[in-house]
Amino acid sequence: MDAVLEQPVLVLNRLWQAVNVIGAKRAFGLLARGHAQVVHHATEDFRVFSFMDWMDFSVHNPPLDELDAVHTPSTVVRLPRVILLTVFDKLPRKEIKLTRSNVFQRDKDTCQYCGQVFDREDLNLDHVIPRDRGGKTTWENIVCSCIRCNSRKANRLPHQAHMRLIRKPVRPKWRPVISLVLDNKQRERWKDFLDLAYWNVELEE
């Protein structure tokens, strides 16, 4: 049961724009309070269900996979994969966390000194202005660097190591669902709601 209730559910605002991903437990809470409806992909279109209608639909269309069902003492309820908020029509503003993964995303796994693309296990993070020279751990002072360039620069400023940045590091702009980490199955399931342009410009300047 716990594994099922932790399954991801895509949240759409009232304008059918993807705004978040939440756990199934929270999604059921929104449905039960009437704050959201289930969006189900039918044969050629999408159907919207209230919570009670979704429970009835589940009885007549039982899920095939155990991870697609929540069992209660009296019935089985299909796990919603997409819900539509009934009142919220805005796109939330969020800050993108400064993490290794997000820096690699922003810099497209490209060393910002030599310009080559690497596997992430062959990349480091470099403080453009070293920390012992007052450099801070911020979006504007952290770049993706390959191991070779990182070693060459060492604890110096780029110009002291006769190196140049290929692009000035900046704080990326947040975009809807930009920070979601989805596997291929989830992307395929939600492809009708996710603007592919967002995925192509994740963590872009």
Salt bridges, closest charged atoms under 4 A:
ASP56 OD1 - HIS60 ND1 3.86
GLU66 OE1 - HIS71 NE2 3.32
ASP68 OD1 - ARG81 NH2 2.39
ASP89 OD2 - ARG14 NH2 2.83
GLU95 OE1 - ARG171 NH1 3.37
ASP107 OD1 - ARG106 NE 2.91
ASP107 OD1 - ARG167 NH2 3.47
ASP109 OD1 - ARG120 NE 2.79
ASP126 OD2 - LYS153 NZ 3.28
GLU140 OE2 - ARG171 NE 3.98
GLU188 OE2 - LYS191 NZ 3.00
GLU205 OE2 - ARG167 NE 3.23
